[in-house]
């Protein structure tokens, strides 16, 4: 992963592709509309759970950058103590 510092405002914008009723086609339509106007498209856990890497690949095929924000919580009961951890976020 490479961090590139840019002073362009659009590079600092992240558009969340929260999947609604339109599904993957609606998400990709937003990518087509906004590519060049935002820096990254965020794919969250719901969208990734439903469409998996296919959604990420189809966004990248369009030449857009993706921020994959997938949170997985592993909960373990250990005597009287609960523990929950693990956050995976990747700029792919």
C-alpha positions in Angstrom: 0.0 0.0 0.0 1.3 3.4 -1.0 0.4 6.7 0.6 0.4 9.5 -1.9 0.1 13.0 -0.5 -2.1 15.2 -2.7 -3.5 18.7 -2.3 -6.4 18.0 -4.6 -9.6 18.2 -2.6 -11.2 15.3 -4.6 -8.3 13.0 -3.4 -9.5 13.5 0.1 -13.2 12.5 -0.6 -14.4 9.0 0.0 -17.8 7.9 -1.3 -19.4 5.1 0.6 -21.0 2.5 -1.7 -23.7 1.4 0.8 -25.7 -1.2 -1.2 -29.4 -0.4 -1.4 -32.2 -1.9 -3.4 -30.3 -1.4 -6.7 -27.6 -3.8 -5.6 -24.3 -4.1 -7.4 -25.6 -2.3 -10.6 -26.5 0.8 -8.6 -23.2 0.8 -6.8 -21.3 0.6 -10.1 -23.5 3.3 -11.6 -22.3 5.6 -8.7 -18.7 4.7 -9.5 -19.3 5.6 -13.2 -20.9 9.0 -12.2 -18.4 10.0 -9.6 -15.1 8.6 -10.9 -12.7 11.5 -11.3 -14.6 13.6 -8.7 -13.7 11.5 -5.5 -10.5 9.9 -4.4 -11.8 6.5 -3.1 -14.9 4.4 -3.1 -15.6 2.7 0.2 -16.9 -0.9 0.2 -18.2 -1.9 3.6 -18.8 -5.2 5.3 -22.4 -5.5 4.1 -21.6 -5.0 0.4 -18.5 -7.2 0.7 -20.4 -10.0 2.4 -23.0 -10.0 -0.3 -20.8 -9.5 -3.4 -17.3 -10.4 -2.2 -14.3 -9.5 -4.2 -16.4 -9.3 -7.4 -17.5 -5.8 -6.4 -14.0 -4.6 -5.6 -12.7 -6.1 -8.9 -15.4 -4.4 -11.0 -14.7 -1.0 -9.4 -11.0 -1.4 -10.0 -11.7 -2.5 -13.7 -13.2 1.0 -14.1 -9.9 2.5 -12.9 -11.2 3.7 -9.6 -9.5 3.2 -6.2 -11.2 1.2 -3.4 -11.2 1.5 0.4 -12.2 -1.9 1.8 -13.6 -1.4 5.3 -14.5 -4.8 6.7 -15.0 -5.2 10.4 -15.0 -8.6 11.9 -15.6 -9.0 15.6 -14.4 -12.2 17.3 -16.0 -12.4 20.7 -14.7 -14.8 23.2 -15.9 -15.4 26.7 -13.0 -16.2 29.0 -14.2 -16.7 32.6 -15.6 -13.3 33.6 -14.0 -11.4 30.8 -15.2 -10.7 27.3 -12.9 -9.7 24.5 -13.7 -8.4 21.1 -11.2 -7.3 18.5 -10.0 -7.3 14.9 -10.6 -4.5 12.4 -9.5 -4.9 8.8 -9.3 -1.9 6.6 -7.4 -1.8 3.4 -6.9 0.6 0.6 -6.8 -1.7 -2.3 
